[in-house]
Each structure stands twice: as C-alpha cells, then as structure tokens.
C-alpha cells in the first residue's frame, strides 16, 4: 500500500496547498492515505521517500532521499533518487530484491524485540 506522509504541521498554512498538490499529482490515491504529521518517525512502514534528511534519520524503516535543490550536495547514508521515475525503478524493476530486503529487516526487528523481552 502507498501512503503519503507530509510534514504539513511545520507550516500549518500549507495544508490546503499540499492537499491540492497531492490531488493533482497522485489522483489515484485515496485521500485517506494522506498522513499529515510533524515528525515522520511515528510512521511505521517499510520505506520512506523524503527530501528531508532529518526525517529519514528518525525513520525506523529504509529511508530514500529524494533529491531537491536544498539537499543535492548533502552526503547521506541513504539511497538517493532524482525523480519519481527513479522511484518506480527502485521498487518495480527491483521488486524481488525489495521483497527480500523488507523480509530481512522485519525478521531482524522481530528478533530484536524478542531479545528485549528476555
């Protein structure tokens, strides 16, 4: 499933603009798949594509840095994509690898939680 998490709370007046932008660029997504938040560390998903390195560092899944004018020179320990076409390639063209990567990460997280219970 695809959800859009946007840090609209940083600039509360941007809510309507972001909503309209999402409607224009992702008309195929249900509006109930939009998540408006401040800190995306509360999002529990396998992947987060973001242009904000701070959000990616706080995220618990696999972060993917979307290149923007303000981050193009930043070195970060994340896979970088430059377009939504790149995102498509990352997930669709490499689908089997993404499935294995996700399975491995989930098993490690499960084992870590079990160890914490002991």
Biopython code that builds the backbone (N, CA, C, O; Angstrom):
import numpy as np
from Bio.PDB.StructureBuilder import StructureBuilder

atoms = [
    (1, "UNK", "N", (0.835, -1.178, 0.000)),
    (1, "UNK", "CA", (0.000, 0.000, 0.000)),
    (1, "UNK", "C", (0.882, 1.245, 0.000)),
    (1, "UNK", "O", (1.963, 1.252, 0.590)),
    (2, "UNK", "N", (0.422, 2.267, -0.650)),
    (2, "UNK", "CA", (1.150, 3.524, -0.712)),
    (2, "UNK", "C", (0.395, 4.570, 0.100)),
    (2, "UNK", "O", (-0.799, 4.798, -0.094)),
    (3, "UNK", "N", (1.133, 5.199, 1.018)),
    (3, "UNK", "CA", (0.607, 6.301, 1.814)),
    (3, "UNK", "C", (1.534, 7.487, 1.613)),
    (3, "UNK", "O", (2.726, 7.326, 1.353)),
    (4, "UNK", "N", (0.976, 8.664, 1.736)),
    (4, "UNK", "CA", (1.761, 9.890, 1.651)),
    (4, "UNK", "C", (1.792, 10.498, 3.051)),
    (4, "UNK", "O", (0.752, 10.854, 3.604)),
    (5, "UNK", "N", (2.991, 10.612, 3.617)),
    (5, "UNK", "CA", (3.163, 11.278, 4.907)),
    (5, "UNK", "C", (3.828, 12.611, 4.623)),
    (5, "UNK", "O", (4.917, 12.666, 4.053)),
    (6, "UNK", "N", (3.172, 13.672, 5.021)),
    (6, "UNK", "CA", (3.716, 15.001, 4.763)),
    (6, "UNK", "C", (3.814, 15.786, 6.067)),
    (6, "UNK", "O", (2.914, 15.746, 6.906)),
    (7, "UNK", "N", (4.908, 16.486, 6.212)),
    (7, "UNK", "CA", (5.158, 17.258, 7.424)),
    (7, "UNK", "C", (4.456, 18.607, 7.345)),
    (7, "UNK", "O", (5.085, 19.652, 7.511)),
    (8, "UNK", "N", (3.184, 18.582, 7.098)),
    (8, "UNK", "CA", (2.402, 19.813, 6.942)),
    (8, "UNK", "C", (2.342, 20.633, 8.223)),
    (8, "UNK", "O", (2.084, 21.836, 8.177)),
    (9, "UNK", "N", (2.576, 20.002, 9.352)),
    (9, "UNK", "CA", (2.449, 20.703, 10.624)),
    (9, "UNK", "C", (3.565, 21.725, 10.833)),
    (9, "UNK", "O", (3.426, 22.625, 11.662)),
    (10, "UNK", "N", (4.665, 21.600, 10.097)),
    (10, "UNK", "CA", (5.746, 22.584, 10.222)),
    (10, "UNK", "C", (5.280, 23.965, 9.757)),
    (10, "UNK", "O", (5.696, 24.989, 10.299)),
    (11, "UNK", "N", (4.416, 23.975, 8.750)),
    (11, "UNK", "CA", (3.853, 25.221, 8.228)),
    (11, "UNK", "C", (2.350, 24.984, 8.103)),
    (11, "UNK", "O", (1.873, 24.613, 7.030)),
    (12, "UNK", "N", (1.599, 25.191, 9.184)),
    (12, "UNK", "CA", (0.173, 24.846, 9.184)),
    (12, "UNK", "C", (-0.626, 25.459, 8.036)),
    (12, "UNK", "O", (-1.596, 24.852, 7.582)),
    (13, "UNK", "N", (-0.256, 26.613, 7.568)),
    (13, "UNK", "CA", (-0.969, 27.249, 6.475)),
    (13, "UNK", "C", (-0.787, 26.548, 5.135)),
    (13, "UNK", "O", (-1.458, 26.883, 4.158)),
    (14, "UNK", "N", (0.124, 25.573, 5.090)),
    (14, "UNK", "CA", (0.394, 24.875, 3.834)),
    (14, "UNK", "C", (-0.538, 23.687, 3.608)),
    (14, "UNK", "O", (-0.485, 23.060, 2.550)),
    (15, "UNK", "N", (-1.376, 23.373, 4.568)),
    (15, "UNK", "CA", (-2.226, 22.187, 4.484)),
    (15, "UNK", "C", (-3.021, 22.138, 3.181)),
    (15, "UNK", "O", (-2.960, 21.139, 2.464)),
    (16, "UNK", "N", (-3.755, 23.184, 2.867)),
    (16, "UNK", "CA", (-4.601, 23.189, 1.668)),
    (16, "UNK", "C", (-3.772, 23.063, 0.396)),
    (16, "UNK", "O", (-4.141, 22.333, -0.524)),
    (17, "UNK", "N", (-2.642, 23.783, 0.347)),
    (17, "UNK", "CA", (-1.778, 23.703, -0.835)),
    (17, "UNK", "C", (-1.243, 22.288, -1.024)),
    (17, "UNK", "O", (-1.198, 21.779, -2.144)),
    (18, "UNK", "N", (-0.840, 21.659, 0.071)),
    (18, "UNK", "CA", (-0.321, 20.290, -0.031)),
    (18, "UNK", "C", (-1.420, 19.331, -0.469)),
    (18, "UNK", "O", (-1.189, 18.452, -1.300)),
    (19, "UNK", "N", (-2.602, 19.498, 0.084)),
    (19, "UNK", "CA", (-3.721, 18.643, -0.293)),
    (19, "UNK", "C", (-4.001, 18.760, -1.794)),
    (19, "UNK", "O", (-4.168, 17.750, -2.477)),
    (20, "UNK", "N", (-4.050, 19.975, -2.296)),
    (20, "UNK", "CA", (-4.318, 20.192, -3.719)),
    (20, "UNK", "C", (-3.196, 19.632, -4.589)),
    (20, "UNK", "O", (-3.456, 19.074, -5.655)),
    (21, "UNK", "N", (-1.950, 19.780, -4.139)),
    (21, "UNK", "CA", (-0.812, 19.235, -4.891)),
    (21, "UNK", "C", (-0.912, 17.719, -4.953)),
    (21, "UNK", "O", (-0.704, 17.125, -6.010)),
    (22, "UNK", "N", (-1.231, 17.090, -3.825)),
    (22, "UNK", "CA", (-1.376, 15.633, -3.803)),
    (22, "UNK", "C", (-2.496, 15.175, -4.728)),
    (22, "UNK", "O", (-2.349, 14.182, -5.440)),
    (23, "UNK", "N", (-3.612, 15.892, -4.720)),
    (23, "UNK", "CA", (-4.733, 15.549, -5.595)),
    (23, "UNK", "C", (-4.336, 15.635, -7.068)),
    (23, "UNK", "O", (-4.742, 14.810, -7.886)),
    (24, "UNK", "N", (-3.536, 16.648, -7.384)),
    (24, "UNK", "CA", (-3.113, 16.842, -8.774)),
    (24, "UNK", "C", (-2.124, 15.771, -9.225)),
    (24, "UNK", "O", (-2.242, 15.238, -10.328)),
    (25, "UNK", "N", (-1.141, 15.455, -8.368)),
    (25, "UNK", "CA", (-0.050, 14.568, -8.759)),
    (25, "UNK", "C", (-0.275, 13.096, -8.417)),
    (25, "UNK", "O", (0.365, 12.225, -9.006)),
    (26, "UNK", "N", (-1.169, 12.807, -7.483)),
    (26, "UNK", "CA", (-1.455, 11.425, -7.096)),
    (26, "UNK", "C", (-2.968, 11.194, -7.056)),
    (26, "UNK", "O", (-3.498, 10.771, -6.029)),
    (27, "UNK", "N", (-3.661, 11.465, -8.152)),
    (27, "UNK", "CA", (-5.120, 11.349, -8.149)),
    (27, "UNK", "C", (-5.616, 9.924, -7.911)),
    (27, "UNK", "O", (-6.776, 9.722, -7.553)),
    (28, "UNK", "N", (-4.753, 8.949, -8.106)),
    (28, "UNK", "CA", (-5.123, 7.544, -7.934)),
    (28, "UNK", "C", (-5.095, 7.101, -6.467)),
    (28, "UNK", "O", (-5.567, 6.010, -6.144)),
    (29, "UNK", "N", (-4.548, 7.935, -5.579)),
    (29, "UNK", "CA", (-4.507, 7.583, -4.154)),
    (29, "UNK", "C", (-5.756, 8.072, -3.437)),
    (29, "UNK", "O", (-6.239, 9.177, -3.683)),
    (30, "UNK", "N", (-6.262, 7.245, -2.563)),
    (30, "UNK", "CA", (-7.396, 7.611, -1.708)),
    (30, "UNK", "C", (-6.924, 8.696, -0.741)),
    (30, "UNK", "O", (-5.835, 8.582, -0.178)),
    (31, "UNK", "N", (-7.713, 9.736, -0.539)),
    (31, "UNK", "CA", (-7.323, 10.815, 0.377)),
    (31, "UNK", "C", (-7.122, 10.293, 1.797)),
    (31, "UNK", "O", (-6.444, 10.939, 2.596)),
    (32, "UNK", "N", (-7.695, 9.145, 2.125)),
    (32, "UNK", "CA", (-7.465, 8.535, 3.433)),
    (32, "UNK", "C", (-6.069, 7.937, 3.552)),
    (32, "UNK", "O", (-5.702, 7.429, 4.612)),
    (33, "UNK", "N", (-5.287, 7.990, 2.476)),
    (33, "UNK", "CA", (-3.906, 7.525, 2.507)),
    (33, "UNK", "C", (-2.928, 8.695, 2.644)),
    (33, "UNK", "O", (-1.722, 8.524, 2.460)),
    (34, "UNK", "N", (-3.440, 9.862, 2.962)),
    (34, "UNK", "CA", (-2.600, 11.024, 3.263)),
    (34, "UNK", "C", (-2.456, 11.105, 4.778)),
    (34, "UNK", "O", (-3.446, 11.047, 5.507)),
    (35, "UNK", "N", (-1.221, 11.240, 5.245)),
    (35, "UNK", "CA", (-0.947, 11.360, 6.674)),
    (35, "UNK", "C", (-0.263, 12.704, 6.901)),
    (35, "UNK", "O", (0.839, 12.939, 6.404)),
    (36, "UNK", "N", (-0.908, 13.568, 7.640)),
    (36, "UNK", "CA", (-0.333, 14.879, 7.963)),
    (36, "UNK", "C", (0.266, 14.784, 9.356)),
    (36, "UNK", "O", (-0.431, 14.485, 10.325)),
    (37, "UNK", "N", (1.555, 15.038, 9.445)),
    (37, "UNK", "CA", (2.232, 14.906, 10.734)),
    (37, "UNK", "C", (3.370, 15.908, 10.811)),
    (37, "UNK", "O", (3.656, 16.618, 9.847)),
    (38, "UNK", "N", (4.009, 15.957, 11.957)),
    (38, "UNK", "CA", (5.168, 16.805, 12.136)),
    (38, "UNK", "C", (6.440, 15.996, 11.991)),
    (38, "UNK", "O", (7.318, 16.338, 11.199)),
    (39, "UNK", "N", (6.537, 14.927, 12.755)),
    (39, "UNK", "CA", (7.718, 14.078, 12.751)),
    (39, "UNK", "C", (7.338, 12.718, 12.182)),
    (39, "UNK", "O", (6.456, 12.044, 12.715)),
    (40, "UNK", "N", (7.988, 12.319, 11.122)),
    (40, "UNK", "CA", (7.622, 11.084, 10.428)),
    (40, "UNK", "C", (8.141, 9.825, 11.121)),
    (40, "UNK", "O", (7.933, 8.718, 10.625)),
    (41, "UNK", "N", (8.814, 9.984, 12.263)),
    (41, "UNK", "CA", (9.253, 8.780, 12.978)),
    (41, "UNK", "C", (8.057, 7.987, 13.502)),
    (41, "UNK", "O", (8.201, 6.813, 13.845)),
    (42, "UNK", "N", (6.893, 8.605, 13.569)),
    (42, "UNK", "CA", (5.690, 7.896, 14.012)),
    (42, "UNK", "C", (5.125, 7.000, 12.910)),
    (42, "UNK", "O", (4.270, 6.156, 13.177)),
    (43, "UNK", "N", (5.593, 7.177, 11.690)),
    (43, "UNK", "CA", (5.113, 6.367, 10.575)),
    (43, "UNK", "C", (5.808, 5.015, 10.624)),
    (43, "UNK", "O", (7.036, 4.937, 10.598)),
    (44, "UNK", "N", (5.026, 3.965, 10.694)),
    (44, "UNK", "CA", (5.568, 2.605, 10.728)),
    (44, "UNK", "C", (5.349, 1.982, 9.351)),
    (44, "UNK", "O", (4.281, 1.448, 9.051)),
    (45, "UNK", "N", (6.376, 2.065, 8.538)),
    (45, "UNK", "CA", (6.297, 1.488, 7.201)),
    (45, "UNK", "C", (7.667, 0.931, 6.836)),
    (45, "UNK", "O", (8.639, 1.101, 7.572)),
    (46, "UNK", "N", (7.724, 0.278, 5.716)),
    (46, "UNK", "CA", (8.990, -0.308, 5.282)),
    (46, "UNK", "C", (9.913, 0.717, 4.645)),
    (46, "UNK", "O", (11.132, 0.642, 4.795)),
    (47, "UNK", "N", (9.325, 1.680, 3.929)),
    (47, "UNK", "CA", (10.117, 2.665, 3.205)),
    (47, "UNK", "C", (9.547, 4.063, 3.390)),
    (47, "UNK", "O", (8.340, 4.247, 3.545)),
    (48, "UNK", "N", (10.434, 5.031, 3.370)),
    (48, "UNK", "CA", (10.037, 6.437, 3.381)),
    (48, "UNK", "C", (10.900, 7.165, 2.359)),
    (48, "UNK", "O", (12.128, 7.159, 2.449)),
    (49, "UNK", "N", (10.254, 7.783, 1.402)),
    (49, "UNK", "CA", (10.949, 8.642, 0.443)),
    (49, "UNK", "C", (10.740, 10.065, 0.926)),
    (49, "UNK", "O", (9.603, 10.504, 1.101)),
    (50, "UNK", "N", (11.832, 10.790, 1.145)),
    (50, "UNK", "CA", (11.719, 12.139, 1.688)),
    (50, "UNK", "C", (12.873, 12.987, 1.184)),
    (50, "UNK", "O", (13.945, 12.470, 0.872)),
    (51, "UNK", "N", (12.646, 14.295, 1.105)),
    (51, "UNK", "CA", (13.720, 15.211, 0.715)),
    (51, "UNK", "C", (14.411, 15.805, 1.937)),
    (51, "UNK", "O", (15.361, 16.577, 1.806)),
    (52, "UNK", "N", (13.932, 15.445, 3.121)),
    (52, "UNK", "CA", (14.469, 15.982, 4.370)),
    (52, "UNK", "C", (15.285, 14.898, 5.079)),
    (52, "UNK", "O", (14.733, 13.911, 5.567)),
    (53, "UNK", "N", (16.590, 15.093, 5.128)),
    (53, "UNK", "CA", (17.487, 14.104, 5.734)),
    (53, "UNK", "C", (17.142, 13.878, 7.210)),
    (53, "UNK", "O", (17.237, 12.753, 7.701)),
    (54, "UNK", "N", (16.748, 14.924, 7.908)),
    (54, "UNK", "CA", (16.382, 14.789, 9.324)),
    (54, "UNK", "C", (15.236, 13.786, 9.489)),
    (54, "UNK", "O", (15.279, 12.940, 10.381)),
    (55, "UNK", "N", (14.222, 13.877, 8.640)),
    (55, "UNK", "CA", (13.102, 12.934, 8.706)),
    (55, "UNK", "C", (13.584, 11.505, 8.464)),
    (55, "UNK", "O", (13.132, 10.576, 9.133)),
    (56, "UNK", "N", (14.495, 11.328, 7.514)),
    (56, "UNK", "CA", (14.999, 9.997, 7.195)),
    (56, "UNK", "C", (15.823, 9.412, 8.334)),
    (56, "UNK", "O", (15.744, 8.212, 8.597)),
    (57, "UNK", "N", (16.611, 10.236, 9.013)),
    (57, "UNK", "CA", (17.417, 9.743, 10.140)),
    (57, "UNK", "C", (16.527, 9.260, 11.281)),
    (57, "UNK", "O", (16.903, 8.328, 11.992)),
    (58, "UNK", "N", (15.367, 9.864, 11.471)),
    (58, "UNK", "CA", (14.471, 9.488, 12.560)),
    (58, "UNK", "C", (13.584, 8.293, 12.210)),
    (58, "UNK", "O", (13.011, 7.661, 13.098)),
    (59, "UNK", "N", (13.474, 7.988, 10.935)),
    (59, "UNK", "CA", (12.606, 6.921, 10.453)),
    (59, "UNK", "C", (13.214, 5.558, 10.772)),
    (59, "UNK", "O", (14.433, 5.397, 10.707)),
    (60, "UNK", "N", (12.385, 4.582, 11.113)),
    (60, "UNK", "CA", (12.880, 3.254, 11.512)),
    (60, "UNK", "C", (13.004, 2.260, 10.373)),
    (60, "UNK", "O", (13.683, 1.244, 10.520)),
    (61, "UNK", "N", (12.364, 2.527, 9.237)),
    (61, "UNK", "CA", (12.470, 1.625, 8.090)),
    (61, "UNK", "C", (13.642, 2.038, 7.210)),
    (61, "UNK", "O", (14.634, 2.581, 7.696)),
    (62, "UNK", "N", (13.522, 1.781, 5.926)),
    (62, "UNK", "CA", (14.557, 2.152, 4.968)),
    (62, "UNK", "C", (14.230, 3.516, 4.377)),
    (62, "UNK", "O", (13.180, 3.705, 3.763)),
    (63, "UNK", "N", (15.134, 4.455, 4.569)),
    (63, "UNK", "CA", (14.948, 5.803, 4.046)),
    (63, "UNK", "C", (15.543, 5.953, 2.663)),
    (63, "UNK", "O", (16.597, 5.392, 2.364)),
    (64, "UNK", "N", (14.866, 6.708, 1.827)),
    (64, "UNK", "CA", (15.325, 7.006, 0.471)),
    (64, "UNK", "C", (15.273, 8.521, 0.310)),
    (64, "UNK", "O", (14.229, 9.143, 0.504)),
    (65, "UNK", "N", (16.401, 9.097, -0.043)),
    (65, "UNK", "CA", (16.496, 10.549, -0.164)),
    (65, "UNK", "C", (16.092, 11.001, -1.561)),
    (65, "UNK", "O", (16.699, 10.610, -2.558)),
    (66, "UNK", "N", (15.053, 11.834, -1.613)),
    (66, "UNK", "CA", (14.592, 12.417, -2.878)),
    (66, "UNK", "C", (15.360, 13.720, -3.084)),
    (66, "UNK", "O", (15.282, 14.631, -2.261)),
    (67, "UNK", "N", (16.091, 13.801, -4.174)),
    (67, "UNK", "CA", (16.925, 14.972, -4.438)),
    (67, "UNK", "C", (16.072, 16.228, -4.638)),
    (67, "UNK", "O", (15.100, 16.232, -5.393)),
    (68, "UNK", "N", (16.467, 17.284, -3.939)),
    (68, "UNK", "CA", (15.839, 18.596, -4.058)),
    (68, "UNK", "C", (16.954, 19.637, -4.117)),
    (68, "UNK", "O", (18.109, 19.330, -3.824)),
    (69, "UNK", "N", (16.610, 20.860, -4.492)),
    (69, "UNK", "CA", (17.632, 21.902, -4.638)),
    (69, "UNK", "C", (18.403, 22.152, -3.343)),
    (69, "UNK", "O", (19.569, 22.545, -3.393)),
    (70, "UNK", "N", (17.781, 21.935, -2.194)),
    (70, "UNK", "CA", (18.441, 22.223, -0.918)),
    (70, "UNK", "C", (19.210, 21.028, -0.351)),
    (70, "UNK", "O", (19.876, 21.173, 0.674)),
    (71, "UNK", "N", (19.140, 19.853, -0.984)),
    (71, "UNK", "CA", (19.868, 18.710, -0.433)),
    (71, "UNK", "C", (20.796, 18.042, -1.446)),
    (71, "UNK", "O", (21.411, 17.020, -1.138)),
    (72, "UNK", "N", (20.903, 18.599, -2.637)),
    (72, "UNK", "CA", (21.656, 17.907, -3.685)),
    (72, "UNK", "C", (23.151, 17.779, -3.385)),
    (72, "UNK", "O", (23.818, 16.929, -3.974)),
    (73, "UNK", "N", (23.684, 18.594, -2.492)),
    (73, "UNK", "CA", (25.105, 18.500, -2.139)),
    (73, "UNK", "C", (25.337, 17.767, -0.816)),
    (73, "UNK", "O", (26.483, 17.543, -0.426)),
    (74, "UNK", "N", (24.277, 17.401, -0.140)),
    (74, "UNK", "CA", (24.384, 16.720, 1.147)),
    (74, "UNK", "C", (24.752, 15.260, 0.935)),
    (74, "UNK", "O", (24.147, 14.569, 0.115)),
    (75, "UNK", "N", (25.745, 14.797, 1.678)),
    (75, "UNK", "CA", (26.095, 13.374, 1.679)),
    (75, "UNK", "C", (25.311, 12.732, 2.804)),
    (75, "UNK", "O", (25.339, 13.208, 3.939)),
    (76, "UNK", "N", (24.615, 11.658, 2.496)),
    (76, "UNK", "CA", (23.797, 10.991, 3.491)),
    (76, "UNK", "C", (23.818, 9.488, 3.225)),
    (76, "UNK", "O", (24.001, 9.062, 2.085)),
    (77, "UNK", "N", (23.632, 8.686, 4.270)),
    (77, "UNK", "CA", (23.706, 7.218, 4.127)),
    (77, "UNK", "C", (22.416, 6.598, 3.594)),
    (77, "UNK", "O", (21.996, 5.541, 4.065)),
    (78, "UNK", "N", (21.792, 7.243, 2.624)),
    (78, "UNK", "CA", (20.534, 6.758, 2.075)),
    (78, "UNK", "C", (20.658, 6.616, 0.564)),
    (78, "UNK", "O", (21.418, 7.336, -0.083)),
    (79, "UNK", "N", (19.906, 5.685, 0.023)),
    (79, "UNK", "CA", (19.789, 5.609, -1.427)),
    (79, "UNK", "C", (19.166, 6.923, -1.881)),
    (79, "UNK", "O", (18.237, 7.428, -1.250)),
    (80, "UNK", "N", (19.675, 7.469, -2.968)),
    (80, "UNK", "CA", (19.169, 8.744, -3.474)),
    (80, "UNK", "C", (18.449, 8.511, -4.795)),
    (80, "UNK", "O", (18.918, 7.772, -5.661)),
    (81, "UNK", "N", (17.304, 9.159, -4.922)),
    (81, "UNK", "CA", (16.593, 9.134, -6.202)),
    (81, "UNK", "C", (16.375, 10.579, -6.644)),
    (81, "UNK", "O", (16.234, 11.484, -5.822)),
    (82, "UNK", "N", (16.351, 10.769, -7.955)),
    (82, "UNK", "CA", (16.233, 12.112, -8.506)),
    (82, "UNK", "C", (14.859, 12.399, -9.121)),
    (82, "UNK", "O", (14.568, 13.534, -9.498)),
    (83, "UNK", "N", (14.020, 11.366, -9.218)),
    (83, "UNK", "CA", (12.706, 11.550, -9.843)),
    (83, "UNK", "C", (11.787, 10.415, -9.428)),
    (83, "UNK", "O", (12.223, 9.421, -8.847)),
    (84, "UNK", "N", (10.496, 10.580, -9.739)),
    (84, "UNK", "CA", (9.543, 9.504, -9.455)),
    (84, "UNK", "C", (9.764, 8.332, -10.403)),
    (84, "UNK", "O", (9.390, 7.202, -10.091)),
    (85, "UNK", "N", (10.369, 8.594, -11.553)),
    (85, "UNK", "CA", (10.743, 7.502, -12.456)),
    (85, "UNK", "C", (11.811, 6.642, -11.784)),
    (85, "UNK", "O", (11.777, 5.415, -11.885)),
    (86, "UNK", "N", (12.764, 7.286, -11.095)),
    (86, "UNK", "CA", (13.766, 6.541, -10.328)),
    (86, "UNK", "C", (13.105, 5.705, -9.229)),
    (86, "UNK", "O", (13.505, 4.566, -8.987)),
    (87, "UNK", "N", (12.102, 6.269, -8.570)),
    (87, "UNK", "CA", (11.393, 5.540, -7.514)),
    (87, "UNK", "C", (10.712, 4.306, -8.097)),
    (87, "UNK", "O", (10.755, 3.225, -7.510)),
    (88, "UNK", "N", (10.092, 4.479, -9.245)),
    (88, "UNK", "CA", (9.449, 3.344, -9.916)),
    (88, "UNK", "C", (10.477, 2.245, -10.183)),
    (88, "UNK", "O", (10.232, 1.073, -9.898)),
    (89, "UNK", "N", (11.619, 2.631, -10.728)),
    (89, "UNK", "CA", (12.678, 1.659, -10.999)),
    (89, "UNK", "C", (13.176, 0.977, -9.739)),
    (89, "UNK", "O", (13.424, -0.229, -9.727)),
    (90, "UNK", "N", (13.319, 1.755, -8.684)),
    (90, "UNK", "CA", (13.818, 1.211, -7.414)),
    (90, "UNK", "C", (12.896, 0.120, -6.881)),
    (90, "UNK", "O", (13.362, -0.911, -6.395)),
    (91, "UNK", "N", (11.599, 0.348, -6.971)),
    (91, "UNK", "CA", (10.644, -0.603, -6.399)),
    (91, "UNK", "C", (10.121, -1.633, -7.392)),
    (91, "UNK", "O", (9.980, -2.803, -7.034)),
    (92, "UNK", "N", (9.839, -1.246, -8.593)),
    (92, "UNK", "CA", (9.225, -2.161, -9.550)),
    (92, "UNK", "C", (10.275, -2.993, -10.289)),
    (92, "UNK", "O", (10.161, -4.216, -10.360)),
    (93, "UNK", "N", (11.291, -2.333, -10.835)),
    (93, "UNK", "CA", (12.312, -3.073, -11.567)),
    (93, "UNK", "C", (13.109, -4.003, -10.648)),
    (93, "UNK", "O", (13.602, -5.042, -11.088)),
    (94, "UNK", "N", (13.231, -3.635, -9.398)),
    (94, "UNK", "CA", (13.981, -4.432, -8.418)),
    (94, "UNK", "C", (13.049, -5.036, -7.369)),
    (94, "UNK", "O", (13.420, -5.174, -6.203)),
    (95, "UNK", "N", (11.861, -5.388, -7.787)),
    (95, "UNK", "CA", (10.812, -5.835, -6.865)),
    (95, "UNK", "C", (11.256, -6.999, -5.971)),
    (95, "UNK", "O", (11.065, -6.952, -4.756)),
    (96, "UNK", "N", (11.839, -8.031, -6.558)),
    (96, "UNK", "CA", (12.218, -9.202, -5.762)),
    (96, "UNK", "C", (13.264, -8.841, -4.713)),
    (96, "UNK", "O", (13.202, -9.320, -3.580)),
    (97, "UNK", "N", (14.209, -8.010, -5.081)),
    (97, "UNK", "CA", (15.223, -7.569, -4.112)),
    (97, "UNK", "C", (14.581, -6.774, -2.977)),
    (97, "UNK", "O", (14.951, -6.960, -1.817)),
    (98, "UNK", "N", (13.633, -5.897, -3.284)),
    (98, "UNK", "CA", (12.935, -5.116, -2.248)),
    (98, "UNK", "C", (12.162, -6.032, -1.307)),
    (98, "UNK", "O", (12.135, -5.794, -0.100)),
    (99, "UNK", "N", (11.530, -7.079, -1.847)),
    (99, "UNK", "CA", (10.788, -8.027, -1.006)),
    (99, "UNK", "C", (11.735, -8.731, -0.052)),
    (99, "UNK", "O", (11.436, -8.847, 1.136)),
    (100, "UNK", "N", (12.861, -9.198, -0.541)),
    (100, "UNK", "CA", (13.848, -9.886, 0.308)),
    (100, "UNK", "C", (14.432, -8.927, 1.347)),
    (100, "UNK", "O", (14.608, -9.300, 2.507)),
    (101, "UNK", "N", (14.729, -7.709, 0.937)),
    (101, "UNK", "CA", (15.269, -6.689, 1.840)),
    (101, "UNK", "C", (14.289, -6.407, 2.979)),
    (101, "UNK", "O", (14.686, -6.309, 4.140)),
    (102, "UNK", "N", (13.021, -6.279, 2.640)),
    (102, "UNK", "CA", (11.987, -5.995, 3.640)),
    (102, "UNK", "C", (11.820, -7.174, 4.587)),
    (102, "UNK", "O", (11.731, -6.991, 5.801)),
    (103, "UNK", "N", (11.778, -8.368, 4.044)),
    (103, "UNK", "CA", (11.647, -9.566, 4.874)),
    (103, "UNK", "C", (12.804, -9.664, 5.874)),
    (103, "UNK", "O", (12.590, -9.949, 7.053)),
    (104, "UNK", "N", (14.019, -9.429, 5.398)),
    (104, "UNK", "CA", (15.199, -9.499, 6.263)),
    (104, "UNK", "C", (15.128, -8.456, 7.379)),
    (104, "UNK", "O", (15.425, -8.767, 8.532)),
    (105, "UNK", "N", (14.741, -7.235, 7.053)),
    (105, "UNK", "CA", (14.646, -6.172, 8.052)),
    (105, "UNK", "C", (13.578, -6.504, 9.098)),
    (105, "UNK", "O", (13.777, -6.272, 10.290)),
    (106, "UNK", "N", (12.449, -7.047, 8.647)),
    (106, "UNK", "CA", (11.372, -7.392, 9.584)),
    (106, "UNK", "C", (11.783, -8.524, 10.512)),
    (106, "UNK", "O", (11.447, -8.495, 11.696)),
    (107, "UNK", "N", (12.502, -9.521, 10.006)),
    (107, "UNK", "CA", (12.980, -10.623, 10.843)),
    (107, "UNK", "C", (13.955, -10.094, 11.899)),
    (107, "UNK", "O", (13.876, -10.478, 13.066)),
    (108, "UNK", "N", (14.864, -9.222, 11.491)),
    (108, "UNK", "CA", (15.816, -8.642, 12.451)),
    (108, "UNK", "C", (15.095, -7.848, 13.532)),
    (108, "UNK", "O", (15.447, -7.939, 14.708)),
    (109, "UNK", "N", (14.095, -7.077, 13.144)),
    (109, "UNK", "CA", (13.330, -6.293, 14.124)),
    (109, "UNK", "C", (12.588, -7.218, 15.080)),
    (109, "UNK", "O", (12.527, -6.938, 16.277)),
    (110, "UNK", "N", (12.030, -8.301, 14.582)),
    (110, "UNK", "CA", (11.315, -9.268, 15.412)),
    (110, "UNK", "C", (12.281, -9.927, 16.400)),
    (110, "UNK", "O", (11.969, -10.053, 17.584)),
    (111, "UNK", "N", (13.445, -10.345, 15.917)),
    (111, "UNK", "CA", (14.437, -10.966, 16.788)),
    (111, "UNK", "C", (14.917, -9.988, 17.848)),
    (111, "UNK", "O", (15.141, -10.381, 18.992)),
    (112, "UNK", "N", (15.075, -8.739, 17.492)),
    (112, "UNK", "CA", (15.494, -7.717, 18.458)),
    (112, "UNK", "C", (14.430, -7.532, 19.533)),
    (112, "UNK", "O", (14.754, -7.401, 20.714)),
    (113, "UNK", "N", (13.173, -7.522, 19.134)),
    (113, "UNK", "CA", (12.098, -7.358, 20.122)),
    (113, "UNK", "C", (11.997, -8.573, 21.033)),
    (113, "UNK", "O", (11.691, -8.431, 22.217)),
    (114, "UNK", "N", (12.249, -9.764, 20.503)),
    (114, "UNK", "CA", (12.245, -10.959, 21.340)),
    (114, "UNK", "C", (13.387, -10.922, 22.354)),
    (114, "UNK", "O", (13.210, -11.277, 23.520)),
    (115, "UNK", "N", (14.555, -10.490, 21.894)),
    (115, "UNK", "CA", (15.714, -10.402, 22.787)),
    (115, "UNK", "C", (15.462, -9.403, 23.903)),
    (115, "UNK", "O", (15.915, -9.601, 25.030)),
    (116, "UNK", "N", (14.748, -8.337, 23.599)),
    (116, "UNK", "CA", (14.446, -7.318, 24.619)),
    (116, "UNK", "C", (13.504, -7.861, 25.694)),
    (116, "UNK", "O", (13.511, -7.375, 26.825)),
    (117, "UNK", "N", (12.710, -8.847, 25.354)),
    (117, "UNK", "CA", (11.778, -9.441, 26.322)),
    (117, "UNK", "C", (12.477, -10.375, 27.304)),
    (117, "UNK", "O", (11.949, -10.657, 28.379)),
    (118, "UNK", "N", (13.651, -10.849, 26.939)),
    (118, "UNK", "CA", (14.374, -11.802, 27.807)),
    (118, "UNK", "C", (15.095, -11.123, 28.927)),
    (118, "UNK", "O", (15.743, -11.787, 29.736)),
]
sb = StructureBuilder()
sb.init_structure("model")
sb.init_model(0)
sb.init_chain("A")
sb.init_seg("    ")
for serial, (resi, resn, name, xyz) in enumerate(atoms, 1):
    if name == "N":
        sb.init_residue(resn, " ", resi, " ")
    sb.init_atom(name, np.array(xyz, "f"), 0.0, 1.0, " ", f" {name:<3s}", serial, name[0])
structure = sb.get_structure()
